[in-house]
Amino acid sequence: MRRTIYLLVVTFIITVSCGGRKQFSGSLLNQNRIESSQEIKQVNTKLLSQGGFSPASPANYLIGPADLLEIKVFESEKLTSTVRVSSRGRITLPLLGSVGVADLTAREAEEKIERLLKERRYIKDSNVSIFVKEHLSKLVSVVGYVREPGSYELLGRQTLLDALAAAKGLDDDAGMTVYLTRSEENGKRQAYIIDLEELFIKGIEGDAEANLTLKPGDVIYVPEAGVVFVEGAVRKPGSYSIKEGKTTVSQSIAMAGGTTTYSDIGNVMLIRLLDDGNRQVLQVDLGKIRKGEAEDPMVKDRDALVVGASTAKRILYGLRLNFLLGLIGVGYDPPERYRE
């Protein structure tokens, strides 16, 4: 019997939510999506104008492990071969055996092989040509919300913007914060957080440090645009895209269609997941914010806003909060518990 009552309550909540959706014009939500889409379009236009990764330059490309080399000795067809550079930076050639080529340019490797052939009296005056067929030792990865995620060859000096351009720009759902991780020489992992809006303001106009120069093995991750979850006594509960540091509590509630007629605007809870897995709960008075008597807090990615209901409806929204926070089981979870 108790389980049946819970299911009926859930059904009623869904009905209330759907009713709210019919009353909401959606203009604020559509405007937010249009602005985000336009911003992504502008960013992609600038990115693609960078031209992506430049072609390899034989003069400065350094051979490394996993590269595939096409070696041709013009004086002997038997010595011509295609070989993969080992993890130790060496290749195995007929007559010569193991030869170290790591951190050499193609021309330097050619001269080394010619010298070895002469020293060992195989060919007095040889002419060797090396073509780097695959540049696998100089890869960077671009993953997440980009149009063409994958691994890209790092051929010469390339930057973060070059990598994003090579991935054909940002996906429509991409956020404006990019994460770059790399392994330093000491084995430690270093992480960088780049604000694309700041990058386009500073990086393109001369701040070279903002547009990071890439290193082999770098991983660039473009996350989905930040989201805030808005629940409780609002017309259109759900998740909404935000810009961290720019979207406030009142703006988030507006995107959810605003409050309902039975809301308690003095009882809004901002629930934030912390890095240690705990939750931080802040009490927000939307009424005072609207009157200019209180600060309108900024929301962060994965924040949850729960707009309180009047006393008659509170039990329903205690149940919604239970689902929102992913608690096990179905039952009433009083909103007052989160004020502690």
DAMONOR-V585851 format. One record per residue. N is the residue number from 1. RES is the residue in one letter. OMEGA is omega in whole degrees, 0 to 359 (none if undefined). Layout:
{{N	RES	OMEGA} {N	RES	OMEGA}}
This chain:
{{1	M	181} {2	R	179} {3	R	180} {4	T	179} {5	I	179} {6	Y	182} {7	L	177} {8	L	178} {9	V	179} {10	V	179} {11	T	180} {12	F	179} {13	I	180} {14	I	179} {15	T	178} {16	V	181} {17	S	181} {18	C	178} {19	G	178} {20	G	181} {21	R	181} {22	K	182} {23	Q	186} {24	F	182} {25	S	179} {26	G	185} {27	S	180} {28	L	179} {29	L	180} {30	N	179} {31	Q	179} {32	N	180} {33	R	180} {34	I	180} {35	E	179} {36	S	180} {37	S	179} {38	Q	180} {39	E	178} {40	I	180} {41	K	179} {42	Q	179} {43	V	181} {44	N	178} {45	T	179} {46	K	180} {47	L	184} {48	L	177} {49	S	177} {50	Q	176} {51	G	179} {52	G	182} {53	F	179} {54	S	179} {55	P	179} {56	A	177} {57	S	180} {58	P	184} {59	A	185} {60	N	179} {61	Y	180} {62	L	181} {63	I	180} {64	G	180} {65	P	178} {66	A	175} {67	D	178} {68	L	184} {69	L	174} {70	E	187} {71	I	180} {72	K	174} {73	V	189} {74	F	183} {75	E	181} {76	S	179} {77	E	181} {78	K	181} {79	L	178} {80	T	183} {81	S	174} {82	T	187} {83	V	177} {84	R	178} {85	V	182} {86	S	179} {87	S	178} {88	R	177} {89	G	183} {90	R	175} {91	I	178} {92	T	183} {93	L	175} {94	P	180} {95	L	186} {96	L	183} {97	G	184} {98	S	181} {99	V	179} {100	G	181} {101	V	183} {102	A	178} {103	D	172} {104	L	170} {105	T	179} {106	A	181} {107	R	179} {108	E	177} {109	A	177} {110	E	181} {111	E	180} {112	K	180} {113	I	178} {114	E	180} {115	R	180} {116	L	178} {117	L	180} {118	K	181} {119	E	181} {120	R	173} {121	R	175} {122	Y	177} {123	I	185} {124	K	180} {125	D	182} {126	S	175} {127	N	185} {128	V	177} {129	S	178} {130	I	176} {131	F	179} {132	V	186} {133	K	178} {134	E	182} {135	H	187} {136	L	180} {137	S	184} {138	K	181} {139	L	168} {140	V	182} {141	S	175} {142	V	185} {143	V	179} {144	G	187} {145	Y	172} {146	V	186} {147	R	180} {148	E	179} {149	P	179} {150	G	178} {151	S	183} {152	Y	182} {153	E	179} {154	L	188} {155	L	183} {156	G	182} {157	R	179} {158	Q	184} {159	T	178} {160	L	180} {161	L	177} {162	D	181} {163	A	179} {164	L	177} {165	A	178} {166	A	178} {167	A	176} {168	K	174} {169	G	185} {170	L	172} {171	D	182} {172	D	182} {173	D	184} {174	A	172} {175	G	182} {176	M	176} {177	T	182} {178	V	179} {179	Y	176} {180	L	178} {181	T	179} {182	R	176} {183	S	179} {184	E	182} {185	E	180} {186	N	178} {187	G	181} {188	K	178} {189	R	179} {190	Q	180} {191	A	179} {192	Y	177} {193	I	185} {194	I	175} {195	D	184} {196	L	178} {197	E	177} {198	E	182} {199	L	181} {200	F	177} {201	I	186} {202	K	187} {203	G	183} {204	I	183} {205	E	171} {206	G	179} {207	D	186} {208	A	182} {209	E	181} {210	A	178} {211	N	189} {212	L	172} {213	T	186} {214	L	174} {215	K	178} {216	P	179} {217	G	178} {218	D	176} {219	V	180} {220	I	182} {221	Y	176} {222	V	182} {223	P	173} {224	E	177} {225	A	181} {226	G	180} {227	V	173} {228	V	180} {229	F	181} {230	V	183} {231	E	177} {232	G	186} {233	A	174} {234	V	186} {235	R	183} {236	K	179} {237	P	178} {238	G	179} {239	S	185} {240	Y	180} {241	S	180} {242	I	169} {243	K	183} {244	E	180} {245	G	182} {246	K	182} {247	T	184} {248	T	177} {249	V	183} {250	S	178} {251	Q	179} {252	S	179} {253	I	177} {254	A	178} {255	M	178} {256	A	176} {257	G	182} {258	G	182} {259	T	177} {260	T	181} {261	T	181} {262	Y	181} {263	S	173} {264	D	188} {265	I	175} {266	G	183} {267	N	176} {268	V	180} {269	M	174} {270	L	184} {271	I	186} {272	R	176} {273	L	180} {274	L	182} {275	D	181} {276	D	178} {277	G	178} {278	N	179} {279	R	173} {280	Q	182} {281	V	180} {282	L	177} {283	Q	182} {284	V	178} {285	D	182} {286	L	179} {287	G	179} {288	K	178} {289	I	181} {290	R	179} {291	K	182} {292	G	182} {293	E	180} {294	A	179} {295	E	177} {296	D	187} {297	P	173} {298	M	176} {299	V	178} {300	K	179} {301	D	178} {302	R	172} {303	D	175} {304	A	176} {305	L	178} {306	V	180} {307	V	183} {308	G	177} {309	A	175} {310	S	184} {311	T	183} {312	A	183} {313	K	189} {314	R	181} {315	I	180} {316	L	184} {317	Y	168} {318	G	178} {319	L	178} {320	R	180} {321	L	177} {322	N	179} {323	F	184} {324	L	184} {325	L	174} {326	G	179} {327	L	181} {328	I	177} {329	G	181} {330	V	180} {331	G	182} {332	Y	181} {333	D	188} {334	P	177} {335	P	182} {336	E	182} {337	R	184} {338	Y	178} {339	R	184} {340	E	none}}
